[in-house]
Amino acid sequence: MCGIAGVINYYEKRDVSKQLIEKMVASLEHRGPDDAGIHVKENVGLGIRRLSIIDLETGHQPISNEDNSIHVVYNGEIYNFKALREELLQKGHTFKTNTDTEVIVHLYEEVGKQLVTRLNGMFAFALWDTKRRTLLLGRDRAGIKPLYYYIGRDRLSFASELKAILQDQTVPRKLNYRALHDYLSLGYVPAPDSIFVRINKLPPGHVLEYVDGEVAIHRYWAIPYQPAEEGASTVITSSMKQEYAEGIRERLQESVRRRLISDVPLGAFLSGGIDSSAIVALMTKVSNAPVKTFSIGFPGAGYYDERKYARRIAKLFHTEHHEFEVEPNALEILPLLIKHFDEPFADSSAIPTYYLSKLARQHVTVCLSGTGGDELFAGYRRYLVETLFRRYQRYPKSIQSLAMQLAKLLPVSRASALKEYFLLLKRFLACQDTSPMLRHISMMTCFSDEMKRELCSETLMREWTPENPIAKQYKKTDTLDDLTRTLSADFYTYLPEDLLVKEDRMTMAASLEGRVPFLDVEFMEYAASIPSSLKAHNLTTKYIFKEAMRPLLPSSIIDRRKHGFGVPVGEWFKKELKTYATEVFQDSRTQQRGFFNSEYIMSLLDKHQEGLQDFSPQLWTLLIFELWCREYLDSK
């Protein structure tokens, strides 16, 4: 894994500053502590920090072709690089290294920008073609690896992380109000926006091409879901279930095998859930040595602690298991979160992800995870909402009205298994008279439109474009059935902008490479071909994937209720963060920004601390944003 950065001046006679490229690269040292390299010539500068995984000795970047006319910096892993290398050798190309990076160089010579369609892996790369005066930026299909870019009046710059672009003092730090609204809604800023105006994210499955001052962005891949008539209405037979279950096992096994290619030690994150357990089971089948597994827990965490399930899997597959118990200190971890995410990011499960990555890095350089399985196979309870809604509609209006009144009395102020169900039920009943799209948006929303009207200043509200990013994705999928539209919305928003951002930044903060077998291109395309009625079936989430794993995993793991990977933020705002949050929200710096109604914020904090309602997601979102402002706006 690596961090890449670079600058292209539009005017060929204006040289790029070597010192600027060095500063950009230095800001990414945590992504690649093993090596650094730059290429600066005239109006072009490329740089990289490298975490050595394959071909440790000769994998120095940037890498060029035989006549030094093409230069590449690259972050990621190409799992089919050996087959591509052999193909290119047969066509007469000469290789100087055994790295996957060099394959990108020679594949570009063969097929140009279409090279991205041949790559199976996770990647973000920049390629400079001296002869054609062309810059090509590419990002993998699922968005596992990040890539930001800035288009200024006289230059284009890019980097794996936003902080590297901000090393250039000429880049303005102007807040993107539309992105701020999205952040308040979702807890993250979705592509193509960033929190700053004129700095963007290259979306997953896209390439950016710069030629002679002109920038064009092209999409090269979309997940191939089935149209509605071939999905939800498909008649399911036992032979069909068996065929799909076998297909899942075989393809996931192959995906895992590909991700075990490494010249450094590797292991797996293990929560004891079905996804991470499946990855460990399949690693064990093809590994010559005990698999190294890593789990984390918190003292007194109760509902949040899954270590007993992880131990069960570790014992079953005879792994070399490492377990870490940590007492998270919110005040200590907050500055680290702000530093590594660069943008406001409100998923508090980043905290255990960071601690787990630190533990794993003491033993390995690469870790496989189970990220992506829920979005491919309908693993969240919210995917059952439409089935529940259809059943709910059969009841008389009097029963529905009574349910609404009773739901208002349900407590959601304490962390427990019931809390998630109560929250889901409250949101479900509150939006029963809306569309499937609006019901899904309600499930995913932090600050509702009504709350925003109370929270946001008139200035901020004037910049509000009320169309939710999830709604935009729904409108692109009107030929799909309801469940598949929901899966698609999560695949293009929640997965790349929350889960994969969290995993990338927190593993990289520990200089650890994370690999994601569920997001292998062949596996994703196969999962997309499976009828949605086999994914959520008879109020069972992830039905066909669970059936596929029954020959490998015990029923106690397959059929247990899904847990989140979180920390008790709600309790923190009543204890550890109580005084700190009050001081931050009432601080003159916070109030003088003019973004939010401070009285409304304090009312949320008071109600939360009194146990009247759980406002911890909203309070955490606001606290993270204010601390981000102090780091990235006040210090500019």
N, C-alpha and C positions, 0 to 999 in steps of 0.2 A: 504494500500500500504506500501511497505517496501523496504529496501535495504539489500541485503544479501552478504556475503563474506566468504571465507574460504581457507584453505591450507591443502594439503595432502603431507607429506614427503614420498618419495618412500621407505626410509629405516625405518622400524618399530621402531628401537631403537633410532632414531633421533626425539626427541620431538619437537612439534610445539611451537613456542614462544607465550605465552598468550599475551604479550605486542604487538606483531605484529597483532594478531587478533583484539585486542582492538583498535589499530590505524586504521586498515582497516574499522572497524565498525564506528568509530568516523567520518571518512571522509564522511560517508553516512547519517549523522544525519538529513540533510534536507529531506531525503526520509522517515524518521520515527522519529519524535520528541517525541513520546509518551513513548517509551520503548526501551530497549536494552537488548540483551542476547547473551551469548557465551557458547559454549561447547568445551573444550580443554582437550583432553586425548591422551597422548603419541604422535603419529605422525599425529594426526587429530585435526583440529581446524575449528569450524563453528561459524559464528556470524551473527547478524541481528540488524537492527534498524527498529522499528515497528511504523506504523501509524495505530492506532486502529480504525477498522471499524465494525467488527463483534465480539461479545463476548468480550467486552471491558475489563472485569476484569480478565478472566482466559485464555486469548489468548496469554500468554507469550510464546516466542520461545527462543531457539529451543524446539521442541516437540518430545517426544520419545514414543515408544510402551511400553507394560506392563513390559517387562523385561529389558528395556533400551538397547536393542541391535540395535535399529534403531533410528536414529536421523534426523530430518528434519528442514531446514530453508527454508522459502518460501515467495515470493513476488507476490501478485496478489489477485484474487478473483475466486473461483470455484462456478459457479452459480447453478450447479446441486448437490452441496455437501449434501443437506438434503436427497435427494433420495439415494445417495450413502451411506450416514451414516446409513439410515434405512436398507439398504441391508446388510451392514457389521454387524450391530447389530444382525440381524437375523441369521448371520453365527457365532455368538458367540464372536465377538470382544467387548472389553470394552473401553469406551470413558471416558476421564477425563474432556473434555471441549466440548463446542458447536461450536468450530471453524471449518472452512473448512480445515485448515492446518492439523488437526489430521486425516482427511479422507485420505490424501496422505499416511500417515504412515501405516494405516491398509489396504488400497487398495494395497499397495506394498506387504504386507504380503500375500495377496491373489493371485495377478497376476504378481508380479515382475515388470520389466520395462514396461510391457504392460499397466501399470496404466495410462499412458498419453493418451491412446486411449479412456479412459472412462471419461476424464475430459472435461467439457464444461466451458471455462472461459479464463481469461488472467493469465498467470503464468510464473514464472521462479523459479525453486526450486533446492535445493541440498539435497540429501539423502545419509547418510552414514550407510551402513550395516556392523556392527562390525563382525558378524559371517562370512560373505562371504568376508570381507575385500574389499568391493565394494563401489565406489562412483558413484552416478547417478545424472547427471544434466539434467534437462528438460526445454524446452521452448515452449510456446503456439504456436498454428498453424499459426497465422498471424504475430507473432513477436511484440505483444503489449508491453510485458515486456522484458527488455534487459538482456543479460547475456554474460559477457566476461570470457575468461579463458586464462591462461598462462601455457604452458608446458615447464618447465625448465629441467636442467640436473638432479636435485635431488628433484624436487617438482612440484606439480600441484596446481595452485591457481585459484580462480574464484571470480567474484563479479558482482553486478548489474551495477556498473560503473567502467570505466577504472582507475579512480583516486584511487580507493581502492587497486587495484593490484599494483599500483605504490608506495604505502606506503612501500612495500618491496624494500629496497635499492639494493638488489641483482638482481632485474629484470632490464635488460638492456633497455634503451630508444633509440633504434636504429630505425631510420626512415625507414618505408616501402615505397620504391620508387614506387612500383606498385600501392599501395594505394594512394600515392600522385597524380599519373597520373589519377586515377579514380576520385579523389576529384576535380581535375581541369576540368574533363569532366562533372561531375554530380553535384558538390557542396556538396557531402557527400562521405563517404567511405562505400561501400557495403560489407555485410557479404560474406564469412567468414573472410575477412581481417579486421584488424584495422590499424590505422596509424603507429603502432609499429610492428616491426618484432617479431614473436613468441607470440604475444598476439592476440587472435582471438575472433570473436563473434560466439556463437552457433547460427546457422541459425534457423529461424522459423520452427516449425514442426519437430524438431530434438531432440534427446537425446544423451548425451555423457556418456559412461560407462567406468570407470576406474577399472581395476582388476589386482592386482599383477604387477604393473608397465606398463601395457598395456592399451592404450586408443583406444576405438572404438566409432565412431559416426554413428548413424543410423537415417534415415528419417522415421517418423511414419505417416505423413499425407501430401497430396498434394491436392490442390483444384481440384475437379473432373469436368473439363470442358468437353463439348461434342465434339466428333470428327467433322471434317468439314462437312461431309455429313449430319449430324444431326443438324447443327447450322445455318450457313448463308443461306442455300438453303431451309430451312423449309418453307412450305406454311403456312401463318398466316391466321387464321380465327378469326371472332369476338368472338366466344365462347372460343377459345384458349386465346385471349387477356384478356377476362374477368376472365378466370380461373387463369392465371398467376397474374393478378392484385390482385385478392382476396388472392391468396397464399402469395404474398408479404406483404400485409397488415396484414394478420393473423400471419405470422411468425415474422414480425418486432414487432408487438404488444407483442408477447410472449417474444421476446428478451428484449424489454424495461421492461416488467414486471419483468423478472429475475434480471435486473440490478437495480431495486429499493429496493432490499434486503439490509438493512443497519441498524446499530444501531446508526448512526450519521446523521445529516442533509445532504440532497443532493439537487442538482439542475441541471441546464442545460446551456451550452453555447448556445447563440442564435444570429445568424448573420442575420436572415431573409432570408437566402437561403433555398432551398427546403429540404435539408438534416436535418439541425438543426431544422427547422420548423416542419418537420415530427416527429422528436423525441419528441419535446415539445407537439405536438398534441396528440401523443400516451401516453405520460406520464400523461397528463391531464385526459385521459379516465380511468386510473387505480389508480390515486392518490386521497387520501381522503382530501387533503388540496391543496391550490393554489401552483402551481409549481414555484419554485424560478428560475428566468432566468437572464442571465448576458450578457451584450453587451458592446462594447468599441468603441470609436471613437476618431478622432484626429481633433483639430481645423483647419479649412481651408483645410481639407483633400480631399473634393470633391469626386472624383472618388473612393477613398479608404474608404469612410464612408458609412456604410450600416445601420446606426442606425434607419433610418425611416422605413425600412422594418422590423427590429426587433420589433419596437414599435407596428407596425401593428399586428404582430403575438401575442405579449404580450397582447394587448387589446382584440384580438379575443378570446384568451383562458384564459383571466382573470388571468394572472400570476402575481406573486410578482416580478416585473421587476426592475432590478438594472442596471443602465447605468453609464459608467465611461468615461469621456473625459480626455485624457492625452496628454501632449506635450512631445513626446519622445525626450530624450536627448541622441544622439548617443554616445557621448564621455563617458557618465555615464553608459550606458547599455552594451557597448562592453566588459568591463572586466567581467561582470556577465555572458555573453554568453560564453566566453572562459572558464570560471571556470566550468560551468555546463555541457557543451557538451563534454569536455575532448578531443575530436577529432576536427579537422577542420570541421565546419558545416556552410554552406553559405546560408541557407534559411533565408532571412531577416524577414519573417513572424513570426519567433520565437519571435520577439520583441513584437508585439501586443498579441501574445499568452501568454507571460509572464505577461504583464500588466493585461490581462483578468483573468488569474489564480490568481493573487494577489487580484483582486477585489472580485472574487468568494470566496476565502478563508476567507474573512472577515465575510461571512455569512454561508458557508457550508463546509463540508469536502470532499464531493464527487460531481463530475460534469459529466453528460453525454454529449457526443459530437456526431456530425454527420460524423466524419472521416470514410472513407472507402466506402461511397456510390458511389463516382465517379468511383472508380476502379472496382467496381462490376457491375455497370450499364452504363458505358460509358458516364460519365458526362462532360468530357473536350472536347473543340472544336477540339483538335487534333485528336480525334477519328473519325472525319468526313473526314479526309484527303484523305483516299483511295476512298471514294465515290466522293469527289470533283475531285480527280485525274482522275478517269475514265471519268467524264464529261468533264474535261479540255482537255483530249486527242482527243475529237471529233472535236475540233476547228482546223482550218488550221494552218500550221507551221508559217505562216506570223503573224497570230493573237497571237500565243504563243510567238513569238519573240518580238512583240510589248509589250506584257504584261511584259516580262522580263525587258525591258528597262524602262517602266513606274514604275515598282516596285522599281527600284533602286532610284527613286526620292522621294519615300514616306518617310515622316519624322517620326522618332521614338525616338525623344529626349525628349518628354514631357509625363508625366503621364496622360493618358486619356483612355477613352474607345476605341478610334481608335488605340491607340498604340499597344494593344494586337493583333488586327486584322492585322495591318501593319506588325508586326513582324512575325506573322503566315504566311502571304502571301509571305513575302520575303523568308522565309525558305522553304516554299512549292515550290516556283518557282526555287529556287537554287538547289533543289535536285529532280527535276521532272524526270530526266533520271536514277534514281536509283531504288532500291527495296523498298517495304513497310517497311522492317526492317530499312534500312538506312534513310528513310524519318522520321520514328519515332525517331531514334537516333538523327537526326538533330534537331528535335523539343525539345529534352530533354537536349541538349548539351550546356554547358557554353563555354569552350574553345574547338574549333574545332581542328582537327589534324593539319590543316594549322597554326592556331594560336599558337598551342603548339610548332611547329617548330621555330616560331619566339621568343616565350617566354622562352623556356627551354634551359638550358645549355647543352653542349655536354655530361657531366657526367650524367645528368638526362635523356637525350634522349637515352643513351645507355641502360638504365634500362627499357625502354618503351616497354611494350607488347601491340601492337596496338588494340587487340581485346577488344571491349567495353563490360562491364558487361551486358548491355542490349542485345547485340548480343549473348552472351553466353546463355541467357535465351531464346531468340528466337529459337536457335538451338535445344532446348529441346522440342519444340512444333510444329514440322512440320506436325503433323496430324490435326492441328486446322486451322480454317479459319483466314483470315488476322486480323479482328477486335479482335477475341478472343486471338490471339497471342499477340497483342498489350496490351490487358487487362492483360494477364498473365505476360507479361514483367513488367508492372507497379505494379502488385500485389506482385511480388517478389523483386522489386528493389525500386521504388519510394515510395510505401506505407510503407513498414517496415523500410527503411533506411533513409527516409526524414520525411514523415508526422508523423509516430508513434514515431520516435526518438524525433522530435520537441515537440510533445504533452507530451511524458513521461518526458523529462528533464525540460520543462517549468512548467508543473503542479507540479512536484516534487520539483522544486526550491521554490515553494510556499507552499510545504507540502499539496498539494491537490491531491486527487485521481481522475484520469480521467477514465471513462468507455465508451466503444465503441460498442453500440448495433448492428451496421452493421456487426461487425466481430464476431458475435455469430456463432459457427460452423454449426448449423443447417441452419441458414440464409444464410451463405456463400455457403453452398452446394446447397441450393435451387436456389440461384442466378446464380450459375454456370450451372445449368440445363436449364436455359432459353435460347432459341435461340438468337444468337447475332443480328439477323435481328430485334428483338424486343427491343434491347438496343439502337442502333443508327438506326433510321428509318426515311427515307425521309428528311435527313439533320436535324433531331431533335435528340439532345443528350438525353440520359436517358429516352427514350420514354415510355417504359413500367412502369418504376418507377413513372413517372409523371402521367400516367393514373391511377396507383394504388392509388395515393395521392389525386386525384380529389374529392373524397367524404369527404376529411378531410381539405383541404387547398384551399384558394381562387386562382383563375387563375392568379391574379396579382403576386402571389408568385411563383406559379408553372412555369409560362411561361416567367418570367423575365430572362434577360441575366445573366449568371453566373459571379460573381465578384471574384477577388482574395482577400486574407486576408493579405494585405501587408502594407508597409510603403514606403514613397517616397525617396528611397535610391538615385535615380538619381539626385534629387534636393539637397540632402545632400552633394553629391560630388561637387556641385557647390557652396554650402554655408557653412553649419556647418562643414563638413568634408574636405573642400577644402585645408586649410592650414595643417591640421593634416595628411591627406593622403599623401600630398607632403613630409612632414617631415619624415613620416614612410618609404615611398618608397625610399627616398634618404639617409636615415640613414645608417651609415657604417655597423651596425649590419645586416641590411637587405641585403646589397650588398655583404658582406663578406661570406654569406652563400653559394654563388655560385650556387644557384638553377636556377635563372632567369636572363634574360636580362633586366637590369634596364632601358636602353634607350627605349626599347619597352614598358615597363610599363608606363613610363612617357609620351610616345606618346599617349597611350590609355587615360591617364588622361587629357592630353591637348585637344585631340579631343572631349572628353566628355564635358569638361568645356566650350569649344567653341560652343557646341551645334551641332557639325557636325554629331555625332552618339552617341547612348546610349550605353556606355560601363559599365554601373553601375553593371550588374551582374558579369562581369570579375573583376572589381576593388574591389567590395565587397569580392569576393572569395579570391583575393590576400591579401587584408587587413586582413581578418580573419586569413588566414594562417600565416602571419607574426606575428600577435599578439599571435597566438597559439604557435608558435616557442619560443617566449619570455617567455611564461608561462611554457611550458612543456619541452623545450629543454635547454634553457639558464639557467633555475633555478634548473636543476637537480643536 
